[in-house]
């Protein structure tokens, strides 16, 4: 299968998240990276946007949707924990899981054929 414009858009969102995290680590003083809580909120919103954008039509549940769903649940838990506590370690975990989710979805889109749609 070929990658679509949606994969490009999710790549841009993920690159933006990584850039903001690099700014946070460098203590750049950017408004969106003033602290772990603010950055976790931005990563959560951008991650949800990337998920909604990259999501396919309704398809039967496969191992890939289970893996992606599990990773998404871990990312959500890290985001909520970071927003509540301001913990920098869970922020790093959130970033790592978000990048892994992006890579997993992009590679899956690149190397698998689309599943037949449930309603055709």
ZIPE-V860925 format. One record per pair of residues at least 6 apart in sequence whose C-alpha atoms are under 6 Angstrom apart, sorted by the first residue. I is the first residue (numbers start at 1). J is the second residue. If there is no record, write none. Layout:
# ZIPE-V860925
i=I j=J
i=I j=J
This chain:
# ZIPE-V860925
i=1 j=110
i=1 j=111
i=1 j=112
i=1 j=113
i=2 j=110
i=3 j=110
i=6 j=54
i=10 j=50
i=24 j=33
i=33 j=39
i=36 j=86
i=36 j=88
i=37 j=82
i=37 j=83
i=37 j=86
i=40 j=79
i=59 j=117
i=59 j=118
i=75 j=94
i=75 j=97
i=78 j=90
i=78 j=94
i=82 j=90
i=82 j=91
